[in-house]
Amino acid sequence: MIDELKINRNIHEENMKDIKLIAIDIDGTLLNSERKLTPGVISTIKQASAVGKKVVICTGRPLAGAREYLEPLGLDEQDDQYIISFGGALVETTTGHGLIEETLSYDDYIRIEALARKTNLHFHASSDDCVYTANRNIGKYTLYCVVLVLNIVPRKKWLIKRFINACMSMILMF
């Protein structure tokens, strides 16, 4: 049994040496069901980085929405560490230096927003510091995106709920 474990470990180590880059999502992959990084995940990512594997976070979130997870993983504020954000539309260093940017033009936004309205679908677009939507009935996902984009990182659930309720109250006034 012990010899079998040694053989399996050697095979695993042999296969791992060819891997140069690990691209990994945040939601549903790095984070558990409670949206937390586990000690095992943190340790594994740090070990991979320590042996020279490039770990690239790939997410639909903006950089601001991923930043709180980069520090515990040892990936934050580095010019040679990368994140692919906004669902692949932006590749940047974890210091925020943009490398590749595929953005919507204003005309693209108008066409997609019109299609979303016609098909009765919710639509919003995000930039580094704003969330744009023409929907009067702003959904919770848009508000969550606002929290991420504006880098509002309340640690308490009641504070997030208060923020969402305040936004909804402001919307109803218009």
C-alpha positions in Angstrom: 0.0 0.0 0.0 2.8 2.5 0.9 4.7 1.6 -2.3 1.5 2.3 -4.3 1.1 5.7 -2.6 4.7 6.5 -3.5 4.2 5.5 -7.1 1.0 7.6 -7.4 2.8 10.6 -5.8 5.7 10.3 -8.2 3.3 10.0 -11.2 1.4 13.1 -9.9 4.7 15.1 -9.4 5.9 14.0 -12.9 2.7 15.2 -14.5 2.7 18.5 -12.6 6.1 19.6 -13.7 4.8 20.2 -17.2 2.1 22.5 -16.0 3.2 26.2 -16.2 -0.1 28.0 -15.7 -3.2 27.4 -13.6 -6.2 29.4 -14.6 -9.0 29.2 -12.1 -12.4 30.8 -11.5 -13.4 32.4 -8.2 -17.1 31.7 -7.7 -17.9 28.0 -7.3 -14.3 27.0 -7.7 -11.9 28.8 -5.3 -14.7 29.8 -3.0 -16.8 27.3 -1.0 -20.6 27.4 -0.7 -20.2 30.2 1.9 -18.2 32.3 -0.5 -15.0 31.8 1.6 -11.5 30.6 0.8 -10.7 27.5 2.7 -7.3 27.0 4.3 -6.7 24.1 1.9 -7.3 26.2 -1.2 -5.1 29.0 0.2 -2.3 26.5 0.9 -2.6 24.8 -2.5 -2.5 28.1 -4.5 0.5 29.3 -2.4 2.3 26.0 -3.0 1.7 26.1 -6.7 3.1 29.7 -6.8 6.1 28.7 -4.7 7.1 26.0 -7.2 6.9 28.4 -10.1 3.4 27.8 -11.4 1.7 30.9 -12.6 -1.8 31.2 -11.1 -4.2 33.3 -13.0 -7.6 34.2 -11.6 -10.3 34.2 -14.3 -13.7 35.7 -13.3 -16.8 37.5 -14.5 -16.2 39.9 -11.6 -14.3 43.2 -12.0 -10.8 43.4 -10.4 -12.4 45.2 -7.5 -14.6 42.3 -6.9 -11.7 39.8 -6.8 -9.2 41.9 -4.9 -10.2 40.7 -1.4 -9.3 37.1 -2.5 -6.0 37.9 -4.0 -4.2 38.9 -0.8 -4.8 35.7 1.1 -3.7 33.7 -1.9 -0.5 35.8 -2.2 -1.4 37.1 -5.7 -2.2 40.8 -4.9 -0.4 43.9 -6.1 2.1 42.3 -8.4 3.1 43.5 -11.8 3.9 39.9 -12.9 0.7 38.4 -11.6 -2.4 38.5 -13.8 -6.2 38.4 -13.5 -8.7 37.9 -16.3 -11.8 39.8 -15.3 -15.2 40.9 -16.7 -15.7 37.5 -18.2 -12.5 37.7 -20.3 -13.0 41.3 -21.5 -10.1 42.6 -19.5 -6.7 41.1 -18.8 -4.6 43.1 -16.3 -2.0 42.7 -13.6 -3.1 42.5 -10.0 -1.8 46.1 -9.6 -4.5 47.2 -12.1 -2.3 47.7 -15.2 -4.4 46.8 -18.3 -2.9 44.4 -20.9 -5.9 43.4 -23.1 -9.2 45.2 -23.1 -12.2 44.3 -25.2 -14.9 46.8 -24.3 -18.3 47.8 -25.6 -18.7 51.0 -27.4 -21.6 53.3 -26.5 -23.4 52.2 -29.7 -22.9 48.5 -28.7 -24.4 49.2 -25.3 -27.4 51.0 -26.8 -28.1 48.1 -29.2 -27.7 45.4 -26.5 -29.8 47.4 -24.0 -32.6 47.8 -26.6 -32.5 44.0 -27.3 -32.6 43.3 -23.6 -35.6 45.6 -23.2 -37.4 44.1 -26.2 -36.9 40.5 -24.9 -37.7 41.6 -21.3 -34.3 40.6 -20.0 -32.3 42.5 -17.4 -29.1 44.0 -18.6 -26.3 46.1 -17.1 -22.8 47.0 -18.1 -19.9 47.7 -15.7 -16.8 49.9 -15.9 -14.0 50.4 -13.4 -16.1 52.8 -11.4 -19.7 52.6 -12.6 -22.6 50.2 -13.4 -24.9 51.3 -16.2 -28.4 50.0 -16.6 -31.6 51.4 -18.2 -33.7 49.1 -16.1 -35.9 50.9 -13.7 -36.4 47.7 -11.7 -32.8 47.1 -10.7 -32.1 43.5 -9.7 -30.1 42.2 -6.8 -27.3 41.1 -9.1 -26.9 44.7 -10.4 -26.7 46.0 -6.9 -24.2 43.3 -6.1 -22.2 44.3 -9.1 -22.3 48.0 -7.8 -20.9 46.8 -4.5 -18.0 45.0 -6.4 -17.3 47.8 -8.9 -17.3 50.6 -6.3 -15.2 48.4 -4.1 -17.7 48.7 -1.3 -16.7 45.7 0.8 -19.1 45.5 3.7 -18.2 42.5 5.9 -21.6 42.2 7.5 -24.7 40.8 5.7 -26.9 43.3 7.4 -24.8 46.2 6.0 -25.2 44.8 2.4 -29.0 44.5 2.9 -29.1 48.1 4.2 -27.1 49.3 1.2 -29.5 47.4 -1.2 -32.6 48.7 0.6 -31.2 52.3 0.4 -30.6 51.9 -3.3 -34.0 50.5 -3.9 -35.6 53.4 -1.9 -33.8 55.9 -4.0 -34.9 54.2 -7.2 -38.5 54.3 -6.2 -38.3 58.0 -5.6 -37.6 58.7 -9.3 
